[in-house]
């Protein structure tokens, strides 16, 4: 797969903020870490997606404990999407 350009990455981040694609899909399309996504969200003035309140989230995840910040721990666990949903 070819390297994504800045406008293509921002378009994907916009889709992520709208909830139409997941963090895993962003990884598959060339994002190396969640910090890139946060930077794109900030540039566009958007926030990470949230699940509608009251909907249960039934995603299994494993937690990797590290000595870094909680954000890195969640990103490394590939569980950030599930844990950002409201109500958890």
C-alpha positions in Angstrom: 0.0 0.0 0.0 1.3 3.5 -0.8 1.9 6.1 1.8 -1.1 8.3 2.5 -0.9 12.0 1.9 -1.9 14.6 4.5 -5.3 15.3 2.9 -6.1 11.5 2.7 -5.1 11.1 6.4 -7.3 14.0 7.4 -10.2 12.5 5.4 -9.8 9.2 7.3 -9.6 11.0 10.6 -12.9 12.8 9.7 -14.5 9.4 9.0 -13.2 8.2 12.4 -14.7 11.1 14.2 -18.0 10.5 12.5 -17.9 6.9 13.7 -17.8 5.3 10.2 -14.4 3.7 10.6 -12.6 2.3 13.6 -9.1 2.7 15.1 -8.2 -0.7 13.7 -9.2 0.4 10.2 -7.0 3.5 10.6 -4.1 1.2 11.5 -4.8 -1.0 8.5 -4.7 2.1 6.3 -1.4 3.4 7.5 -1.7 5.1 10.8 1.2 4.0 13.1 -0.1 5.3 16.4 -3.1 7.0 18.0 -1.1 10.2 18.5 -1.4 10.8 14.7 -5.2 10.4 15.0 -5.3 12.9 18.0 -3.2 15.4 16.0 -5.6 15.1 13.0 -8.6 15.4 15.2 -7.1 18.6 16.8 -6.3 20.0 13.4 -9.8 19.5 12.2 -11.4 20.7 15.5 -13.0 17.3 16.1 -13.3 14.9 19.0 -13.0 11.1 19.1 -16.2 9.2 18.4 -18.4 8.1 21.2 -21.0 5.4 21.3 -24.6 6.5 21.8 -25.5 6.6 25.5 -27.2 3.5 26.8 -25.9 1.1 24.1 -24.0 -1.8 25.5 -20.5 -2.4 24.2 -19.7 -6.0 23.8 -16.1 -6.0 22.7 -13.6 -8.3 24.3 -10.2 -6.8 25.0 -7.0 -7.5 26.8 -5.2 -5.0 28.9 -1.5 -4.6 28.6 0.0 -2.9 31.7 2.9 -0.7 31.0 4.7 2.0 33.0 3.8 4.7 30.5 0.6 6.8 30.4 -2.8 5.2 30.4 -3.4 6.4 26.8 -0.4 4.5 25.6 -1.4 1.4 27.6 -4.9 1.4 25.9 -3.4 2.1 22.4 -1.0 -0.8 22.8 -3.9 -3.1 23.9 -5.7 -2.3 20.6 -8.7 -1.6 22.9 -8.9 2.2 22.8 -12.1 2.2 20.7 -14.0 0.0 23.1 -12.8 1.9 26.2 -13.6 5.3 24.8 -17.3 4.4 24.6 -19.6 6.2 27.0 -20.7 4.3 30.1 -17.5 2.3 30.6 
